[in-house]
């Protein structure tokens, strides 16, 4: 007799991962909220908003790390419900921002959105990967890419919804429309999350008697993993890739406008991010980790080159193309990170190892949080952060080349 966690068809598992990450992708619509928030709170600056984005990325990283530990002790369904509530509170808090108290409003956004909501999203990212990858041991790259694709597509589609909601609420609330737009998105995402949990089999691992067959029962313990050069090359490669990606994601909409384009064109970086995740998943399964890292790193280098030339020529077309190529590369780094941890270090300690490896997100978030300060220092000249990204892509290429010479572990 089959247990409740046994599934003869695996497409619902893949769909859960895609929908789960689609819901979490709302966090990356921050670029669309920046201009309306600065209009509502004139005393806020680009640097202040970049700090929120940086804290948000740090807390996602912390959530992924803590989520790895919790996933070993708590049911994944319960974790997913908790993160959904945290996301609802984080987005819903915008409706209560006191417009005439900009300092308090900023503190609310920083704590409720930047910390609480983001921490929940980090837990969710770990839940999605931990809950889907054990079912697809032969296609870790593909299933990881498919789920991260949803993150990118979510950002773009929700950016369109955001602009429509902003226009709708504008007639009722004026500049305060951004508050109710964010809150409405939060409620909608919570409803979608509850629908995902309607299936009693969702976010459950394979039955215990099948676990050794479905997953890789071997693996390297976290304390051994952190002593290996391959781990540190992966961490720094992904950390600097994320730093560049965060800068582009954070400023994509305004960067496109600054060089004569439109905000929505800049947001094309989000679906490109999703497409890059999926394509990299296929590529990683076919060629392995080393060629994948080199290809993704060179793609990000091409992106920065296009942005530099586009900025010098004030060409919105080259800027948008550069952002799209950067989105492809950033999506590739997310897939490479999640899939390579299992490929290189095994599946036995995956949830914890994945959480530790995502300290790279903290590195990237910490570096990228200075982008707003740089932008303010150069009087909103977006060439300044393009040059910043160009400097940060150098370690990416170095780590990509270094990986060609490092020995892979065996277990």
Buried (B, 14 or more C-beta within 10 A) or exposed (E): EEEEBEBEEBEEBBBBBBBBBBBBBBBBBBBBBBBBBBBBBEEBBBBBBBBBBBBBBBBBBBBBBBBBEBBEEEEBBEBBBBBBEBBBBBBBBBBEBEEEEBEEBBEBBBBBBBBBBBBBBBBBBBBBBBBBBBBBBEBBBBBBBBBBBBBBBBBBBBBEBBBEBBEBBBEEBEBBBBBBBBBBBBEBBBEBBEEBBEEEBBBBBBBEEBBEEBBBEEBBEBEBBBEBEBBBBBBBBBBBBBBBBBBBBBBBBBBBBBBEBEBBBBBBBBBBBBBBBBBBBBBBBEEBBBBBBBBBBBBBBBBBBBBBBBBEEEBBBBBBBBBBBBBBBBBBBBBBBBBBBBBBBBBBBBBBBBBBBBBBBBBBBBBBBBBBBBBBEBEEBBBBBBBBBBEBBEBBBBBBBBBEEBEEBEE
